């Protein structure tokens, strides 16, 4: 039994090593981005957006004002739609409270992440959540 436990431990250790730094970096990026959104820290969240996307679609002052008008009350990953070594798509439920009216609403954010081998980082390709009222 002790030998079987040792083999199981070794197999788990090898599996963890096989996942490599990309998985750890992905998990860290997802965690830090979620924290930035949860704290309504748009500047910190912008650091995770693909630089090319930010260059072609910068955050306007009107969009910034919209983000400043809401407080995030909840952030919950609902579904991971696709995942491989260098790409991840997930759906996140975000609960927003309007700072002026105190009305809460829920949005679903479909995030597309990709690994950048050159920069050794994960970038959010889908941009910040769309919080515009529908």
Secondary structure as the mmCIF struct_conf table of DSSP 4:
data_model
#
loop_
_struct_conf.conf_type_id
_struct_conf.id
_struct_conf.beg_label_comp_id
_struct_conf.beg_label_asym_id
_struct_conf.beg_label_seq_id
_struct_conf.end_label_comp_id
_struct_conf.end_label_asym_id
_struct_conf.end_label_seq_id
HELX_RH_AL_P HELX_RH_AL_P1 UNK A 2 UNK A 38
TURN_TY1_P TURN_TY1_P1 UNK A 39 UNK A 40
HELX_RH_AL_P HELX_RH_AL_P2 UNK A 42 UNK A 46
TURN_TY1_P TURN_TY1_P2 UNK A 47 UNK A 48
STRN STRN1 UNK A 49 UNK A 49
HELX_RH_AL_P HELX_RH_AL_P3 UNK A 51 UNK A 56
BEND BEND1 UNK A 57 UNK A 57
HELX_LH_PP_P HELX_LH_PP_P1 UNK A 58 UNK A 60
HELX_RH_AL_P HELX_RH_AL_P4 UNK A 61 UNK A 68
TURN_TY1_P TURN_TY1_P3 UNK A 69 UNK A 69
STRN STRN2 UNK A 70 UNK A 84
TURN_TY1_P TURN_TY1_P4 UNK A 85 UNK A 86
STRN STRN3 UNK A 87 UNK A 98
TURN_TY1_P TURN_TY1_P5 UNK A 99 UNK A 101
STRN STRN4 UNK A 104 UNK A 116
TURN_TY1_P TURN_TY1_P6 UNK A 117 UNK A 120
STRN STRN5 UNK A 121 UNK A 124
BEND BEND2 UNK A 125 UNK A 126
BEND BEND3 UNK A 128 UNK A 128
#
